[in-house]
Each structure stands twice: as structure tokens, then as C-alpha cells.
Amino acid sequence: MRLTPRGGRDALGSVETLSDGRAVLTAKVRAVPADGEANQALVKLVAKALGVSASRVSIRQGATSRIKMVLVEGEGTALERSILAAMGR
């Protein structure tokens, strides 16, 4: 995921391709990137969008970077449907 802190609103965005060819889901949060606030806001945003508890969402890589690898624990097919629904597909 690519996170934009101080983004004006908490929202998932679109899938974009980075210069190295990786596809990322974009997200914006109102929180500032200090003391883990933006990361916590991202975890809550992803959990709410996918209908899972925040304890099932964690940032696995990129805690201090805009590019993050996020792990969501749960049943794969149900999560896939939730992700597509959250993206409006």
C-alpha cells in the first residue's frame, strides 16, 4: 500500500503502479506521520473497509515508509470480495 498521511480524509484510493512495476493500493489518512499515528489510522481504515477487527490487520513492512506491506488475517476468498467491494469493483 502507499500511504499519504495528512491526506485530508481517511479513504482507500485506487491501485497504482510504482516506477519499479509493483502495484499498490493507495490510501489517505488525516493523521500525521508521528508516533505511529498514521500507521494506526491506516490499520483502522483497512479493518473498517474489509469488515474485520483491527487486531487482524498489521503493518508487516514499511512502518516508517510511505510504501507498506499490510497483512490482513482471515479467509482468503472473503477478504478478496471485501477488498474488491471496498475498491468499488
C-alpha positions in Angstrom: 0.0 0.0 0.0 1.1 3.6 -0.5 0.0 5.8 2.4 -0.5 9.6 2.3 -0.6 11.0 5.8 -2.3 14.3 6.3 -4.4 13.4 3.3 -7.5 15.4 4.3 -9.7 12.4 4.8 -9.5 8.7 5.7 -10.1 6.7 2.5 -8.8 3.9 0.3 -7.9 5.0 -3.2 -7.1 3.3 -6.4 -4.4 0.8 -7.5 -1.4 2.5 -8.9 1.8 1.2 -10.5 5.1 2.3 -9.0 8.2 3.1 -11.1 9.6 -0.4 -10.3 6.5 -2.1 -11.6 4.8 -3.0 -8.3 1.1 -2.4 -8.0 0.0 -0.7 -4.8 -3.4 0.2 -3.3 -3.3 3.9 -2.3 -4.7 5.2 1.0 -5.1 8.6 2.6 -5.4 9.3 6.3 -5.9 12.6 8.2 -3.4 11.5 10.9 0.1 12.9 11.0 3.1 10.7 10.5 4.4 11.0 14.0 4.4 8.4 16.9 2.8 5.8 14.6 -0.5 7.8 14.3 -0.7 7.5 10.5 0.0 3.8 10.7 -2.7 3.3 13.4 -5.1 5.2 11.2 -4.3 3.0 8.2 -4.8 -0.2 10.3 -8.3 1.1 11.4 -9.2 2.2 7.9 -8.3 -1.1 6.3 -10.1 -3.0 9.1 -13.2 -1.0 8.7 -13.2 -1.3 4.9 -12.8 -5.0 5.0 -15.1 -5.7 7.9 -12.5 -7.2 10.2 -11.3 -6.2 13.6 -8.2 -4.0 13.8 -6.4 -6.8 15.6 -6.4 -8.8 12.4 -4.6 -6.1 10.4 -0.9 -5.3 10.8 1.8 -3.5 9.0 4.5 -6.1 8.2 7.0 -3.8 6.4 7.4 -0.1 5.9 6.5 1.2 9.3 8.5 4.4 8.6 7.9 4.5 4.8 5.0 5.6 2.6 5.1 2.1 0.9 3.8 -0.5 3.3 3.1 -4.2 3.3 -0.1 -4.8 5.2 -1.2 -8.2 6.4 -4.9 -9.0 6.9 -5.7 -12.2 8.7 -8.8 -14.1 7.5 -10.3 -16.3 4.9 -8.8 -15.5 1.5 -12.0 -15.6 -0.6 -14.0 -13.5 1.8 -11.1 -11.0 2.1 -10.8 -10.8 -1.7 -14.5 -10.0 -2.0 -14.2 -7.3 0.7 -11.2 -5.7 -1.0 -12.9 -5.6 -4.4 -16.1 -4.1 -2.8 -14.0 -1.5 -0.9 -12.4 -0.5 -4.2 -15.9 -0.2 -5.8 -15.4 -3.2 -8.2 
